[in-house]
Amino acid sequence: MPLLDIRNLTIEFKTSEGWVKAVDRVSMTLSEGEIRGLVGESGSGKSLIAKAICGVAKDNWRVTADRMRFDDIDLLRLSSRERRKLVGHNVSMIFQEPQSCLDPSERVGRQLMQNIPAWTYKGRWWQRLGWRKRR
């Protein structure tokens, strides 16, 4: 029996235009003792899949799967507290460059505001967005 068994994992984001499918029907299995890397093009959904497994989806995410089990535990039926306990003890992930990645479910401007020092907000582009006032 696989340690991690996922069938048809789909991740969607709610936007002002409606639901956008970011990951479409991904399936994978991982047996105990195996080490795997999730590899793909930039923006292909690797981090989203890892976050869905760990249960750190945001409010505007919809995560569905036909099956999503870890060690015979249905991850989709766990409460947030149960999921954190399980993940904290049994699951981990290593991001390649966590400081350089953007979250596709958040507005780009908001992410820039969080990561760019306020003293650099100069010029017409920043003023047009009014970020100095909101910061």
C-alpha positions as CSV (number, residue, x, y, z in Angstrom):
1,M,0.0,0.0,0.0
2,P,1.4,3.4,-0.9
3,L,2.3,5.9,1.8
4,L,0.9,8.8,-0.2
5,D,-1.8,8.1,-2.8
6,I,-3.4,11.0,-4.8
7,R,-5.8,10.6,-7.6
8,N,-7.1,13.4,-9.8
9,L,-6.0,16.3,-7.6
10,T,-7.4,19.6,-8.9
11,I,-6.6,23.1,-7.5
12,E,-8.7,26.1,-8.5
13,F,-8.5,29.8,-7.5
14,K,-11.4,32.1,-7.1
15,T,-10.8,35.3,-8.9
16,S,-13.0,38.3,-9.9
17,E,-13.5,36.5,-13.2
18,G,-14.6,33.3,-11.6
19,W,-12.8,30.0,-10.8
20,V,-9.4,29.4,-12.5
21,K,-8.0,25.9,-12.7
22,A,-4.3,26.0,-11.7
23,V,-3.7,22.2,-11.4
24,D,-5.8,19.7,-13.3
25,R,-6.2,16.1,-12.3
26,V,-2.7,15.2,-11.0
27,S,-2.2,11.7,-9.7
28,M,0.8,10.3,-7.9
29,T,1.8,7.6,-5.4
30,L,4.7,7.4,-3.1
31,S,5.7,4.3,-1.2
32,E,7.4,4.2,2.2
33,G,11.2,4.7,1.9
34,E,10.9,6.3,-1.5
35,I,12.4,9.8,-2.1
36,R,10.8,11.8,-4.9
37,G,11.2,15.3,-6.3
38,L,8.4,17.1,-7.9
39,V,9.9,18.6,-11.0
40,G,8.4,20.8,-13.7
41,E,8.4,24.1,-15.5
42,S,8.2,27.4,-13.6
43,G,4.5,28.0,-12.8
44,S,3.4,24.4,-13.5
45,G,1.9,23.9,-10.1
46,K,4.6,22.1,-8.1
47,S,4.4,24.3,-5.1
48,L,0.6,24.3,-5.2
49,I,0.5,20.5,-5.2
50,A,2.9,20.4,-2.2
51,K,0.8,23.1,-0.3
52,A,-2.4,21.1,-1.1
53,I,-0.8,18.0,0.4
54,C,0.3,19.9,3.5
55,G,-3.1,21.6,3.8
56,V,-1.9,25.2,3.6
57,A,-4.5,26.2,1.0
58,K,-5.8,29.8,1.2
59,D,-9.4,30.8,1.5
60,N,-9.7,31.5,-2.3
61,W,-8.5,28.0,-3.2
62,R,-10.7,25.0,-4.0
63,V,-8.9,21.7,-3.6
64,T,-10.6,18.5,-4.8
65,A,-9.4,15.0,-5.5
66,D,-10.9,11.6,-6.0
67,R,-8.5,10.3,-3.4
68,M,-5.9,12.0,-1.3
69,R,-4.5,9.6,1.4
70,F,-1.5,9.6,3.6
71,D,-0.7,6.4,5.4
72,D,-4.4,5.3,4.9
73,I,-5.7,8.6,6.4
74,D,-8.0,10.6,4.1
75,L,-6.4,14.1,4.0
76,L,-9.5,15.7,2.6
77,R,-11.6,14.8,5.6
78,L,-9.2,16.0,8.3
79,S,-9.9,19.2,10.3
80,S,-7.3,21.9,10.1
81,R,-6.0,21.0,13.5
82,E,-5.7,17.3,12.7
83,R,-4.0,18.1,9.4
84,R,-1.4,20.4,11.0
85,K,-0.6,17.7,13.6
86,L,-0.2,15.0,10.9
87,V,1.8,17.3,8.6
88,G,4.0,18.6,11.4
89,H,5.1,15.1,12.3
90,N,5.2,13.3,9.0
91,V,5.3,15.5,5.9
92,S,7.8,18.2,4.9
93,M,8.8,20.1,1.7
94,I,11.8,22.0,0.6
95,F,11.2,24.9,-1.8
96,Q,14.0,25.6,-4.2
97,E,14.1,29.4,-3.8
98,P,11.3,30.4,-1.4
99,Q,12.2,34.1,-1.4
100,S,11.9,34.4,-5.1
101,C,8.6,32.6,-5.7
102,L,5.2,34.4,-6.2
103,D,1.9,33.0,-5.1
104,P,-0.5,32.8,-8.0
105,S,-3.5,33.1,-5.8
106,E,-2.5,36.5,-4.5
107,R,-2.3,39.8,-6.4
108,V,1.2,40.5,-7.6
109,G,1.1,44.1,-6.3
110,R,0.3,42.9,-2.8
111,Q,3.2,40.5,-2.9
112,L,5.6,43.2,-4.1
113,M,4.5,45.4,-1.3
114,Q,5.4,42.7,1.2
115,N,8.8,42.1,-0.2
116,I,10.1,45.5,-1.4
117,P,11.4,48.0,1.2
118,A,9.3,51.1,1.6
119,W,12.2,53.4,1.0
120,T,12.3,52.2,-2.6
121,Y,8.8,53.3,-3.4
122,K,9.9,56.2,-5.7
123,G,8.8,57.3,-9.1
124,R,5.6,57.6,-11.0
125,W,4.8,53.9,-11.3
126,W,4.6,53.5,-7.5
127,Q,2.8,56.8,-7.0
128,R,0.2,55.8,-9.6
129,L,-0.6,52.7,-7.6
130,G,-0.8,54.8,-4.4
131,W,1.3,52.3,-2.5
132,R,3.1,54.9,-0.5
133,K,-0.2,55.9,1.2
134,R,-1.3,52.3,1.9
135,R,2.0,51.1,3.3
